[in-house]
Amino acid sequence: MGTLAVVALVGRMVALFALLMLVPLAFAVFRHDPAEDAFVIATATTGGSGILMSLLTWRFRRELQPRDGFVLVGLTWLTLPLFGALPLWLAVPNLSATNAYFEAMSAFTATGATAISGLDELPLSINVWRCFMMWVGGLGIIVLAVAILPLLGVGGTQLFRAEAAGPMKDQKLTPRIADTARAIWSIYGLLSLACFFAYRIAGMSWIDAFLHMCTTVSLGGFSSYDASFGHWNSQSIEAVAMLFMMLSGINLLVYFAAARGRSLGPLWRNTEVRAFYAVVLGTIALITVYLTVKGTYPSFQESLRHTAFHVISIATTTGFANHDYAQWPLFAPFLMILLGCFATCAGSTGGGMKMVRLLLLLKQSRRELVRIVHPSVVNPVVLGGVAVSDRIMQSVIAFMMIYGATLVGLTMLMLLSGLDVVSAFTAIMACVNNIGPGLGEVGPSVNYGVLTDFQTWICTFAMLLGRLELLSVLVLLTPQFWRR
């Protein structure tokens, strides 16, 4: 009975998802591009499937229970990319069903890993769909659903808890969870508008500004060009990208608090935000000096330009590139990928374990060192002037253990399949942390289309795990979850 109630909600989400396909369909009709028929078929199939699922399970509607939220999140993130892949599979020549689903999952999880070559030659509507899916998925289709579920007669607290990023998921700045979700989307929308016009002023066409706005504020990294930002070779366009990647790497609720208080104080006082900026700027300085000493670029200014762009891009898990940084001395790209594992703030559109978890782990480590010297001392973990409960610390430690085990386990599967160690490790790091490009066979100058179907499915699963922060997915695989 409970599963059917979840299926009923998924059906309504699928039906609403069909409406999103009207955006690329409009571009296809207006431009008379060859993907028009694919979007007509995909929109009709998606809408019809959603309506049918809703009608068949209509009588099972009820309020969500705590477990239902996790099931609904998992099913939604598995199902919507399936329908999102349909127009890609129908319209892109020689694109397998596996790679089409991988591409759609990459878009929804704002990962930015692509299996498609020849992006410049794709029909405009296909690139619009890839980037628009990323914009919707960047913040989380579930958070959007939380904002509108009350209109459908369904509460959304359990969905928000299951999908929201970071260890302190109960934090909300408005009395009702739906109002919190709408506040997040308002900030997201304002950032999107500002980014769109900034790109246009910097020199992009209206279409390119729209596409790259979608993939910048979502920290996703898709581009409509194989060369990504190298297509323009423009410092002003790169500056806009860096600005909005850094802005989008911050917890959106902090912006809401700043706007409500009409002060920038919440931004500066936030420990996680300060750490985010300090780590990114420090890494830019380190790698700039390193590349200058190594003679990678002819001047310090050029080293700074390329370093700043790529460090910000990888640290925020976006994945844009203006140069093949895989050709740098290996220390630099590995350090950037490591940075992408933790740099962004919880509550942002970025991936990775989040900066707040790293800060808590460092404080917990310091706490244990103090206890060795002073066993009886009272020394709680404090973040932002507030003592962190043992329950949250246990959750963070459990997450990190599972995070490490996931990276090792999936990397071993990739090695078992025959991939070289650099490509295997960085592909899993990039997918679990939703970064996008890795190194080796999946570096910034190539793509994931070189992988076998088995390797592609591993990376697809890794993207899903990373986007839903591991525990929300893995809990569904435990026998205890399904016991009454």
KACORHU-V566570 format. One line per field, one symbol per residue. ss: DSSP state (@ for helix, = for strand, . for the rest). psi: psi as a letter, one per 30 degrees, with the letter a starting at -180 (. if undefined). A space follows every 50 residues. Layout:
ss=???
psi=???
//
This chain:
ss=.@@@@@@@@@@@@@@@@@@@@@@@@@@@@@@....@@@@@@@@@@@@@@@ @@@@@@.@@@.....@@@@@@@@@@@@@@@@@@@@@@@@@@.....@@@@ @@@@@@@@..........@@@..@@@@@@@@@@@@@@@@.@@@@@@@@@@ @@....@@@@@@@.............@@@@@@@@@@@@@@@@@@@@@@@@ @@...@@@@@@@@@@@@..........@@@@...@@@@@@@@@@@@@@.. .@@@@@@@@@@...@@@@@.@@@@@@@@@@@@@@@@@@@@@@@@.....@ @@@@@@@@@@@@@@@.........@@@..@@@@@@@@@@@.......... ....@@@@@@@@@@@@@@@@@@@........==..==..@@@@@@@@@@@ @@@@@@@@@@@@@@@@....@@@@@@@@@@@@.......@@@.....@@@ ..@@@@@@@@@@@@@@@...@@@@@@@.@@@@..
psi=eeeeeeeeeeeeeeeeeeefffeeeeeeeefhlfgeeeeeeeeeeeeeee eeeeefgefgklkkleeeeeeeeeeefeeefeeffeeeeefjkgjleeee eeeeeeeeghegkkgklhefflkeeeeeeeeeeeeefefjfeeeeeffee fggklgeeeeeefkklfiffkkglekeeeeeeeeeeeeeeeeeeeeeeee efflleeeeeefeefeffhegklgkefbffeehkeeeeeeeeefeeeffk kffeeeeeeefhkgeeeefjeeeeeeeeeeeeeeeeeeeeeeefgelfle eeeeeeeeeeeeeeegheglkgliffflkfeeeeeeeeefffelkkgagl aafkeeeeeeeeeeeeeeeefeeifgkjilkkkhgkkkleeeeeeeeeee eeeeeeeeeeeeeeeefgkleeeeefeeeeeegheckblbfhlffaagff lleeeeeeeeeeeeeeeghdefefffgkeeefk.
//
